[in-house]
Amino acid sequence: MAKRAKPAARHSAIAPKFPKIPAGELVTLLDFVRYAVSRFIEAKLVFAHGTPDPVAEAAFLVCETLHLHPDQFEAFANARVTAREAKQILDVIGRRITTRKPAAYLVNKIYMRGLPFYVDERVIVPRSFIGELLDSHFSGESDRGGSLIDDPGAIESVLDLCTGSGCLAILAAQNFPNARIDAVDISKDALDVAARNVRDYGLQHRLTLHRSDLFGPLGATRYDLIISNPPYVDAEGMAALPRECRAEPKIALDGGADGLDLVRRILQEAKRHLTPAGGLLCEIGRGRERLEAAFPQLPLLWLDTEDSDGEVFWIVAADL
């Protein structure tokens, strides 16, 4: 289990030795983004934590440092930056390079579907495709890609397995306004972060956190929908993780030799925890071929998103 992060240490790293930028050379937000992109490319950083490329990551860090939502960047791109703000921006750019930590850990924030969530080193940085699928395939609107349910309001219960920071459980609460939500994780540290996010969204009355190894504490409870983004990196992938990913809790990434240790258990146990009309939505990364070989009898429906192809499957209770 990952050790509890020490916030003071996260923000008091030794200042990077960057060349001093003369006053007036970097003036606007766009100037700082361009500078950051150049430094990120020069340092050969890896971008896999919610921002797909150096431009998006630079804009994210600049906006967060200036307390702006990412959607506001365009409106302020040519706005001038104060000397104090410039120093703060250069500091976070430097820390991103020298520590190689995911940007989300440096600013303690990530956005999913436009909503902000608190994160730190106790949890994996959220980047699941399930958030998009909840909008595109579970909205009840068939013109948005073919909805798999008729009415989001009819969903009365949702289970989020391996909840981490709780972001998917919170997105589920937003998408299914009449549902009670249970969210499970084996890590106490992760659940502490999730609890903070649940409080931030005022969902304590609808969303309950459980510490357990998958279905353990749930008894005979059944759900209309189970969602899960479990650890699914295989042994080869774990050995090749970039430094940025090695900053995340290993327990949140390691899926065993073939990446399917937890996925197998979820498939084997899910039916006992689904209502007759319920279904399971599960992300497994690039393990589709291995999973289909392991469960050839299951009619898995593979769902694509804007940035993924066949990394999330859907199956209804009757087919499990």
Disulfide bonds with the S-S distance in Angstrom:
none
